[in-house]
Amino acid sequence: RVMGAWDTGTWNLFERSGYFRLSGKSPEDFQRMQAEYREAHERLHRRPRVGYRVVRPIPGSDTVEASLSWLKPYSGSWMAHHLARHQPPGERCRGTAREALRDIYLRGFEPAQIDPEVKWFLAYCEANVRWVRFTALDFAEWYQHTGQACVLPFRLMEASTRQDWHVPEGFTLGEPTDVETAALFERLAATRPEAYREALDLVPERFDLARLKGQWSEAKLERERHVLVARKDGRAVAVGVMESAHKGLNLFHVLNGLRIIPLVDASLPEAQDAMLALLAGAAAWYRERGLDVFIHYVEEPQHTGYTERAKLGDLGEGRIWVLSAQLLPDFIEHLCEATTPRSAVEDMIRKLGYGVAPVEVPLDHLPVARHRALEPVGP
């Protein structure tokens, strides 16, 4: 189901499934957000062109077995988030857990395909969830060489806006000049895949999110992007890109996040100080918007001294998953293959001492690698 009043059922699912215990959190951390979650999804219910939620209810019940939410946070991109699945005790569900997850993925892609602007699908994934690895991440990695997909590692950190923040001595913060903006795009082009830049609107023609903000405003939802430059002696050292979204849309604040793009070697002391200055500037910006916390995507994992100095909370290792809409038919085929129960014939072959192994294929035929063939692996 895409339509319907499923706020209570979905919230209960988050509690049952352990979703509220991800990244070291507890259910108590989310209680104050329940009203915000309900209000935000009431607005989405009237504007599915901005976002929607897919649920798989237990037949004849208000109980939800699985749920997946979608948002359009960038001009041509749809983001999957809030994935949860749990079979309630004493309930008989249709099929296996994998079939339930497959169903909500397949149903979830349908409304997004109606959007004439759709070009990309994306998600912020936990790095070590087996379901996510064999369905989403593996598939995108096969296609990275084509430029139509990417998987980018990051570390998700959480910062408090209420702690005592200071800009390091000798640094100033301000909005970018035209020259500094051009330097930002050059740095992004040199350090980030094209799929990442296009999907996240980190390109000159859509950087201000103007068209997207208009769509969100029509739905009475807030969406912002703000840019700060950390300078030392008048020279730009690093750029911070801050974004915010309407309260309650994502319970882990993944759209209230700061990206930092160093314009110099990130290992240099001045770069570390510049990134610390940008964290201080971001804290002030988010505090003005009534937020107690914000997210920092650490995309320079080998140079994290500044995050230790800032005493950020570590929410874990993640992957940014980006997939071109042109690859959706292949991805759906892969999803169905990966979630289809083994056949009786395959089970019999296993019992006879054979196994299922991947086919060895040349690099330029990687899309074929998802297909499996029976090969003897025993006596």
N, C-alpha and C positions, 0 to 999 in steps of 0.2 A: 504494500500500500504506500502511496505517496501522499494522498489526501487523508484527512481525519485528525481527530484530537488524540494524539498519542503522547502528550507531554509526560503524563504520570507514568504510563507504561514504559516509556523510554528511560525516564529517570530511575525507575525501579530496576530496569535492566542494568543500568550503569552500576548500581549498588550491588546487585547479585553477581554480576560477571567479574567483579574486581577491577573494572575500569577506573574507579575512583581511587585505586591503590597503585596505579601506575606511577612511575617516576618518584617513588618515595612519598606519595601523597596519601591522604586518608579521607574517608567519606566526610568527615567533619570540615575539611578544607573547602568543600563545595556547597555546603548547606546554604550559605548566604547568597549563592548564585542561582538558586532554584527559581526565584521570581524573575530574575533577569533572563534566564534560559527560556522560560515560558513566554515572556513578553516578546523576546526576539523572534521566536518561532511562530508566534501569532502573526507578526508582520510578514515573515517569509511565506506563511500560508496564503497570503493575499498576493504575493509577488514571486511566484516560482521561477521567474526569469532571473532572479538574483540568487535564490537558494531554495533548497527543499530537503526533506528528510524521508528516507525509505525505511519502512519497518516490515518485519515478517511476524504478524501476530499469531498466537495460538488460536486455531479455529474455534469460533464461538466464545471468545474470551477477550478481555481488554489487556491481557498479558502479552508482552512483546518478547519474542524469542531472539530476534536479531535486529540490528539497526545500523544504518550508515547515512551520514549527512553529507550534503554537497553545498558548496558556496561558489559564487563567481567573484573571486577577490581581485582579478585582473581582467584586462579588456577582452582577451580571447581565451581565458583559462578557467577551468572548473576544478575545484579542489575537493577531494574526498577527505572526510575526517569523522571523528566520533564513531569509529567502528567498534561494535560490541556484539557478542553472542553468548547466550547461556540458556540451557534447558532447565526450566523450573522443576523442582522435585515433584514427582507425582504426575507430571504432564507428559502426554504422548505427542511428540513433535513429528512433523512430516520429514522423513528421510534423515540423513546424517548431518553432523555439524558442517561438514564441507558443502553439502548441498544447500544448506541454509545460507551460508556465506555466498555461495555462487549465485543464488537467487537474488539476494539484495544487491550484489554487484551488477548483475544483468539488468535488473529493474532500474537501478540507479543511473545507469548510462543513458537511459531512454530520454528523459526530459532535457538533459544537457545537449543531446543531438539536435533538438529542435532549435536551439540557439543558432542563428545564422552566423554569429561571430566565433563560434567555437573552433579553436585551433589546437588547444593543449589540455591535457589532464595532468593534475599534479597532486602530491600528498607529502606531508611530513611524516615519515615512517620511523618507528622504532627499529633499530638496526638488527636486533636479535630475535625478532618474532618469526617463528618458523613459517607460519601461514603467509606472512608478508614477503618473506624471502623467496619461497618457491612459486608464488603467484605473480607478484609485482616486480620485485627487484631483479630477479634472474632474467625475466623477459626484457626489461629495459636495458640491462647490461648487454644482452645479445645484440641490441640495435644501436648502441651508443656510437659505433663507428659510422653510422649513416647520418648522424646529426639530428635524427628524429626522436631521440630519447636521451636521457641522462640520469645517472644516479650519483649524487654528490654527497659526500660525508660531511657531517657537522656535529657539534656538541651543543645540546640545548641547555642554556643556562638561564636562571631566573634571578632578577634583581629587584630589590625593594626600592620604591621611590622615597621612602621615609627615612632611610639611613642618612648619615652625615656625609654628603658628597662634596668633593673639592676638585676644582680644575688645577692640575699641576702647574707649578710656577713657570712663568714664561710662555704659557699657552693662552690663546684666545679662541673663542668659538663664534662663528657667524655663518650666514647663508652663503652659498657658493657664488662666485663670479662666473661669467661665461667661460673664461679660460679654465677655471677649476672644474666646471661641469664637463668641459671637453676632456680634461685630464681624467676625470672619473670614468667616462665612457671608454677611453683608451685602455685604462687599467682593467676594466671589466672585460673588454674584448680579449685582453691578453691572458686573463686568469680564470675566466668562467666560460663554460660551454655555451654555444649559441642557443640551444634549447632552453637552458636555464634563463638566459637574458631575455629571450623572447617571451617565455611563459610568465615571468615575473615583471614584465613591463619595465625592465631595466635597459631601455633603449630610448634614444632621444625623442622619437615621435610620440611615445605614449608615457613618458616618464612622469608627467604631472597627474596621471590617472583622471584627467578631466571628464572624459566621456563616461568612464565607469562610475565616478562619483555622482554624476547626474542620474544614472540608473539606480544607484543605491538611495539617493535622495528622494526619488519618486516613491520608493518603498518605505520612506521615513526611517532609513537606516544610515548610520554614520560610517564614513570611510575616509581616511586621511593618509597623506604621505608628506613627510617633512624632511629636509636635508640640512645637515650642519657640517661645517668644515672646521677641523682643528688645525690651527696655524701656530707656528713658532717663528718669531721674528718676521711675521708677515708672509711666511712661506707655508703653503698647504702641505700637511703631512699625512692626514687621513680624512676620509669622508664617512659620515654616518647617515644611513638611510633609515628613518623611523616610519613605522606604519601603525595605524590603529583601526579598529573595527568596532562596530556596535557591541555594547556589553551583552554577554550571554550567548553570543554566536558560537564561540569556541571556549570551552571550559578550561583549557590549558593555556589560553591567551596566545596561541601561535600566530594570530594576526595582529597582536600588539607587540611587535618585535623590532629590534634594532639589528641592522647589518652594518658592519664596519669594513670599509675597503681601504686598506693602507695604500698610499701613493708612493711609499718607499719600502725598503726591506722591512718586513714586520718584526724581524729579530732585533733591530736597532733600538737602543734605549729611547730615542725620541719618538719612534713609532709606538712603543709600549705606553709612553706617557700620553701620546695623542689619543690612543684608543681609550685610556682611562678618562681623559677629558671628555670624550664623546659619550661615555657611559654617564658621566655627571650631567651633561647637557640633555641626554635622553631622559634621565630621571626627572629633571625639572619639567620637561615637555609632557611626560606622561602624568606627572603629579597634577599639572594644570588641568588635565582631562579627568581627574577624579579617580585615577588608578593607583592602587597600592603596590602593584608589581608590574613588571614588564619582562619580556623575553629577549635574550640576546643569542643570536645564531652564531656560534663560534666556527667560522669557516677557515680559520688559520690554526688548526689544532696543535701544531708543533710550536706555537709561540703564544702561550697562555699565561705568561707571568702577570699581565695586567688584570686578568680575571681573578687570580689569587689575591692580588692586592685589593681588589674591589670586594672580595669575599662573596662572590656570587654563588647561588645554590645550583648544584649540578643535577639536572634532570635526566641525564643520560645521553648515550650515543644515538645519533639518528642518521637518516638518509633522506635527502630531498629527491623525490621520484617525479620525473617529468616524462610524459609520453605524448607524441603527436596524435591528433585525432585521426590522421590518415592511417595510423597503425591499429586503430580500435578493432577492426574485423579480425586481424591476426591475434590481438590480445584476447578477445572473447573466445576465439578458438582454443588458445592456450589455456585460458581459465577453465573452459569446459573439460579439456583433456586432463588438467591437473586435479580436478575435483570429481571426476567420474570414478565410481567404485570399480575395483578390479573385476574383470569378468571371471566367470566360472572356469573358462578355458585357461586363463592366465594362472588362476589358483592351482589348477591341476598340473600345469607345467612346472610350477614352483615345487609342488610336492614330489615331482619326478626328479628333482635335482637340478632344475634349470632356474635361471633368474632373469630379471628384466634389466637390461643395461642400456646406456645411451648409445646412439649410433655415432661413430667417428665421422666427422664431416670436415671439409676444408673451411677455412675462415670465411671465405666469401659466400658460403652457403649457410651461415649461422642461423638464419630463420628456420631452417629445416631441423636444427638440433633439438627442438622441443619435441619432435616426434620420436617415439621409442620403438625399438625392435627387440624381438626375443633372441637372445644369444645364450648358448650353453655356458654356464659358469661353474658347473659341478662335474662329477664324473661322466 
